[in-house]
Every structure is written in structure tokens, then in C-alpha cells.
């Protein structure tokens, strides 16, 4: 679980992230699809060209879900129950993809917030995203 210090770090940068949610979400997905092209198979109905309306919409949804978990940082599992069920039972997303997405988000955050994204911030966000990934894959077990 997250320490008090890690929670404070995550919440302190969240306001900046949320103000750029569409840009960060879109860039994260673009990075995911270009670095890990196998992930495109889950989006056969999307226009996956950089900046497409579908990428922007889904990128915003991804960042919004991360934000819901930030707002419920003491009970992440309940905040993400429906999303976990959707990805496990309906979309059947391979759990490894959550780790790939987390990596791409970390890179995007580091690129957008170089001054704030210290080693301590990176470590806190990495741990937080690992918790999110674990929650999202709970239904697979």
C-alpha cells in the first residue's frame, strides 16, 4: 500500500495532470500503440492515427479513471470495480497490457512535467500504477 508521503506526491501532481487529461491520455495511448503494436488488437474499431477523435476520447477516459482512483486513494478497488469487470469479462484484455500502459503513462508524465517528475515522484507513481494494474487484474484470478 501507499505511504502517506507517496499519497501526497500522487495527489500533488494530479491537479496538473487533470488539467491536461486529454493531451496526456492521447499521448499515452499513442506511445502505447507505437511501442507495443500488439495492443492495437483491442481497438479494431478505432482510428488509431495520432490525434484521432477516438484516441483523444479514450485517452481522456483512461486519465479520468486514474483520477477516480486518485480521488478514492484509500479505496482504489471499489473505485475501479466496474472497470475491472469490463476489462476482464467483456473486453478480455491481457493483464500485461496494464503494465505496458502504466509504463507509457510514466514516460508521458516525465515528458510533460520534467521539474516535478523527480525520482521520488516517479517511484510513487510507479507504485501507484502497479496498485491500479493489480486492482484491474483481480477479476482474472
N, C-alpha and C positions, 0 to 999 in steps of 0.2 A: 504494500500500500504506500501511498504517497506521504512524505513527511510534511509538517506544517510549512517548512521552508519551500519545498517543491510545489505545494499548492499555491503559495503566494507568488512564486515565479510564474506558474502557468496562468494564474488569474491576472497578473500584472501586464503580461504581453497580450492577453486575449482581447482587450479593448482595441488594440491596434490591428490585430488580425481581423476582428469582426468588421471593422470599418473598410476593409479591403477583401471581404469574403469572396466576392465573385472572381476577382483577379487572382487571388491566392488559390482558390479552388480550381479554377480553369487551368492555371499554370501547373498545379499539382497533377491534374489528370493528363495534361499534355506531356508532362515529364514521365508519368507512368506509362502511357501508351508508346512513347518513343523509346524509353529504356527497356521496357518489358512488353514487347508487342503481343505476347500471348494473352495479355489481359484484355485485349480488344475483343476477344471472342464473346465476352459477356455483354457486349454492346453492338450486336449486329444491326440494330435498327437506328443507331446514332450516326450522324455526320461527325466523323472524328477529325475533321480538318481543324487545325489550330484556330481557336476563337469562335468556333461554330456556336450557334444559339443553344444547341443541346449540351455541348460541353460546358458552356457558361452556366446553364441551368443546373446541370448535375453537380458541377463544381461548387456552386452555391449551396446545394443540398448537403454535400459532404461536409463543408465547413460549418453549416448550420447544425448538423448532427454532432459534430465535435463541440460546438458551442453549447448544445443542450447538455452534453456530458460535463462541460466546464461548470455550467450553472448548477448541476447536480453532482458536484465533485465528490460528495460524501456518499452518494448512492448511484454510481455510474450504471450499474447493472439494470436498475429499474428504468433509468432514463433511456436505455438503448434496447429494451426488451423487444419492442416491435421490429426494430431494425435488424436485430439479431435473428429473429424468426424469419423475416423476409429473406435475408441473405442465405440462411441455412436451408430453409424448407422450400421456398419458392424459386429463388434465383440460383440456389446451389453453387454459390461462389466458393472456389477452392480457398481454404483458410490462409494459405501462404500469400494470397493477394493482399490481405490486410497489412501484412508486414511490408510488402512492396510499396503499397500506398503510403504507409507511415514513413518509409524512407524518403519517398518523393516529397512528402509534405515537409519533412525536416530540412531537406535541401532548399525547398521553396522559401521556407521561413528564414533560413540563414541568408538567402539571397536578398530578401526584402527587408530584413531587419539586422544588418550586419553589426551595428553597435550594440543592440540589445541581445543578440544571439550569442552570448558568451558560452564558454564550456559548461558552466553551471546550468544555464538556461537550456542548452542542448541536452544535457543529461536529464533534466527534469522533464522536458517534452518527450524525450525518447522513452522514458519510464512511463509517462502518462499514456502515450500512444500504444505502448506494449500492453498496458492495462485495458485500453479500449479494444485492441485486437483480441485479447483474451476473452473479454466480455462478448464480443461479436461472434466468437467461435465456440462459445459454451454450448450452444444447441447442437453442435456437431458430435459432442461426446455422449 
